[in-house]
Amino acid sequence: MPLTEVVSLDEVKAELNIPSSNTDDDTELSGYIDAATTIIEFLCGPVVPAEYTETHDGGSPVIFLKRRPVLSVATVTEYTPTAYPLTEEPLGGSYTTYGYRMDAEKGTLLRTSAAIPTRFAPGVQNVTVTYTAGRAAVPANIRGAALELVRTQWQPQQSGNLPGIDVDNEPGKNVLGYYVPYRVTEMLGPSAQVTVM
């Protein structure tokens, strides 16, 4: 089954000790899940697989895709101005004049011709790439961070306290600090692509 969310509503309800039969707060919790997903994907890159189309300038041997990790590349087209579809040339595979080699973790495309690195045709926005970025499965640290982020937004309003105020109402004590608590950024550390201070 394809991955459709960083963390499910059922997982969130289990984390918050809300019976699955209680649907009173499902809409609100789904909103918190969406917000957590947006923040986590900003920090870690795509988690839920999605298709993207980008255009890049030619002239260099490597193109850096904007989102990673890359799960698959659907098409790479080089315009000179004639459109030339490029074919992936994995190591040990068959070779063509119009090829590329993919590094999914780095999100890079290396232009190749008969397995030899070369340059993409010179031009402005003349290389179009359609690809899927995200993860095949949500790593445990990302799943845990999503659950923690939803919990930190949910619990204060359930106890009648404002976000960032300790549940003991101790003056001047701020438990959340920023919207993303430090413990969440620590959990995301191994998967982070953006540094958060």
C-alpha positions as CSV (number, residue, x, y, z in Angstrom):
1,M,0.0,0.0,0.0
2,P,1.5,3.4,-1.0
3,L,2.5,5.8,1.8
4,T,-0.1,8.6,2.1
5,E,0.7,10.3,5.4
6,V,3.6,10.8,7.8
7,V,1.5,9.5,10.7
8,S,-2.1,8.3,10.7
9,L,-5.0,9.6,12.6
10,D,-5.3,6.2,14.3
11,E,-1.7,6.4,15.5
12,V,-2.2,9.9,16.8
13,K,-5.4,8.9,18.7
14,A,-3.5,5.9,20.2
15,E,-0.7,8.2,21.3
16,L,-3.1,10.6,22.9
17,N,-5.1,7.8,24.5
18,I,-8.3,8.8,22.6
19,P,-10.5,5.7,21.8
20,S,-10.6,5.1,18.1
21,S,-14.4,5.1,18.4
22,N,-14.4,8.7,19.5
23,T,-14.5,10.8,16.4
24,D,-15.3,14.2,18.1
25,D,-11.9,15.7,17.5
26,D,-10.9,13.9,14.2
27,T,-11.0,17.1,12.1
28,E,-8.9,19.1,14.6
29,L,-6.4,16.3,14.9
30,S,-6.2,15.9,11.1
31,G,-5.3,19.6,10.9
32,Y,-2.5,19.1,13.4
33,I,-1.2,16.1,11.4
34,D,-1.2,18.3,8.2
35,A,0.7,21.0,10.0
36,A,3.2,18.5,11.4
37,T,3.7,17.0,8.0
38,T,4.4,20.4,6.5
39,I,7.0,21.2,9.1
40,I,8.7,17.8,9.0
41,E,8.9,17.9,5.2
42,F,10.4,21.4,5.4
43,L,13.1,20.1,7.7
44,C,13.6,16.6,6.2
45,G,12.5,16.8,2.6
46,P,9.6,14.9,1.2
47,V,8.3,12.1,3.3
48,V,5.0,11.3,1.6
49,P,5.9,10.4,-2.0
50,A,4.7,13.0,-4.5
51,E,5.5,13.7,-8.1
52,Y,7.4,16.9,-9.1
53,T,8.3,18.5,-12.4
54,E,11.3,20.9,-12.5
55,T,13.1,22.8,-15.2
56,H,16.9,23.4,-15.0
57,D,19.5,25.3,-16.9
58,G,21.8,23.1,-19.0
59,G,25.5,23.5,-19.7
60,S,26.9,21.6,-16.7
61,P,27.3,17.8,-16.2
62,V,25.2,17.6,-13.1
63,I,21.7,18.8,-12.2
64,F,20.7,19.1,-8.5
65,L,17.0,18.2,-8.0
66,K,15.2,20.4,-5.4
67,R,13.7,17.6,-3.4
68,R,15.2,14.4,-2.0
69,P,15.4,11.6,-1.4
70,V,14.4,10.7,-4.9
71,L,12.4,7.5,-5.3
72,S,12.2,7.4,-9.1
73,V,12.7,9.5,-12.2
74,A,9.8,9.3,-14.7
75,T,11.3,11.5,-17.5
76,V,14.3,13.6,-18.2
77,T,14.1,15.7,-21.4
78,E,16.8,17.9,-22.9
79,Y,15.9,20.6,-25.3
80,T,18.4,21.8,-27.9
81,P,15.7,23.2,-29.1
82,T,14.6,19.7,-30.3
83,A,13.3,17.6,-27.4
84,Y,15.6,14.6,-26.6
85,P,14.3,12.2,-24.0
86,L,17.2,10.9,-21.9
87,T,17.4,7.3,-20.7
88,E,18.8,6.2,-17.3
89,E,22.2,4.4,-17.7
90,P,22.7,2.5,-14.5
91,L,26.2,1.0,-13.9
92,G,26.6,-2.2,-15.8
93,G,23.5,-1.5,-17.9
94,S,23.0,-0.6,-21.5
95,Y,24.3,2.7,-22.8
96,T,22.9,5.4,-25.1
97,T,24.0,8.7,-26.5
98,Y,21.3,10.4,-24.6
99,G,21.6,9.2,-21.0
100,Y,21.9,10.1,-17.4
101,R,22.9,8.5,-14.1
102,M,20.9,9.1,-10.9
103,D,22.1,9.5,-7.3
104,A,18.8,9.2,-5.4
105,E,20.2,10.2,-1.9
106,K,22.0,13.3,-3.2
107,G,19.2,14.1,-5.7
108,T,21.6,14.5,-8.6
109,L,21.4,13.7,-12.3
110,L,24.7,13.2,-14.1
111,R,24.5,13.6,-17.9
112,T,26.1,10.7,-19.7
113,S,26.7,9.7,-23.3
114,A,27.6,6.0,-23.7
115,A,28.3,5.9,-19.9
116,I,30.8,8.7,-20.2
117,P,30.0,11.9,-18.2
118,T,29.3,14.8,-20.5
119,R,27.4,18.2,-20.2
120,F,23.7,18.8,-20.6
121,A,23.0,20.9,-23.7
122,P,23.7,24.6,-22.9
123,G,20.5,26.6,-22.4
124,V,18.2,28.4,-19.9
125,Q,15.6,26.2,-18.4
126,N,16.1,23.6,-21.2
127,V,16.2,20.5,-19.1
128,T,12.9,19.2,-17.7
129,V,12.8,16.4,-15.0
130,T,9.7,14.7,-13.7
131,Y,10.3,12.6,-10.7
132,T,8.9,11.2,-7.4
133,A,10.5,12.2,-4.1
134,G,9.7,11.0,-0.7
135,R,10.2,7.8,1.3
136,A,9.0,4.3,0.7
137,A,8.4,4.0,4.5
138,V,8.4,6.6,7.3
139,P,11.5,6.2,9.4
140,A,10.8,5.6,13.1
141,N,12.4,9.0,14.2
142,I,10.2,10.9,11.8
143,R,7.1,9.1,12.9
144,G,8.0,9.7,16.5
145,A,8.7,13.4,15.9
146,A,5.3,13.8,14.1
147,L,3.5,12.2,17.0
148,E,5.3,14.4,19.5
149,L,4.6,17.6,17.5
150,V,0.9,16.8,17.3
151,R,0.9,16.0,21.0
152,T,2.6,19.3,21.9
153,Q,-0.1,21.2,20.0
154,W,-3.0,19.1,21.3
155,Q,-2.4,18.7,25.1
156,P,-2.1,22.4,26.2
157,Q,-5.4,23.3,24.7
158,Q,-7.0,20.3,26.3
159,S,-5.8,21.3,29.8
160,G,-7.0,24.9,29.3
161,N,-3.4,26.3,29.0
162,L,-2.0,28.3,26.2
163,P,0.7,26.7,24.1
164,G,4.1,27.4,25.7
165,I,2.8,27.6,29.2
166,D,3.7,24.9,31.6
167,V,0.7,22.8,32.8
168,D,1.5,23.8,36.4
169,N,1.0,27.5,35.4
170,E,4.5,28.3,36.8
171,P,5.1,32.0,35.8
172,G,7.7,32.5,33.2
173,K,8.2,28.8,32.5
174,N,8.0,28.1,28.8
175,V,7.9,24.4,27.9
176,L,7.4,24.6,24.1
177,G,9.7,27.5,23.3
178,Y,9.2,27.6,19.5
179,Y,6.5,25.9,17.5
180,V,8.9,23.0,17.0
181,P,10.2,21.9,20.4
182,Y,13.9,21.0,20.7
183,R,13.1,17.4,21.4
184,V,11.3,17.2,18.0
185,T,14.3,18.7,16.2
186,E,16.6,16.2,18.0
187,M,14.4,13.3,16.9
188,L,14.5,14.6,13.3
189,G,18.3,15.2,13.4
190,P,19.3,12.0,11.5
191,S,16.9,12.8,8.7
192,A,17.1,16.6,8.6
193,Q,18.2,18.5,5.5
194,V,17.6,21.9,7.0
195,T,19.4,23.1,10.1
196,V,17.2,24.7,12.7
197,M,18.7,26.8,15.5
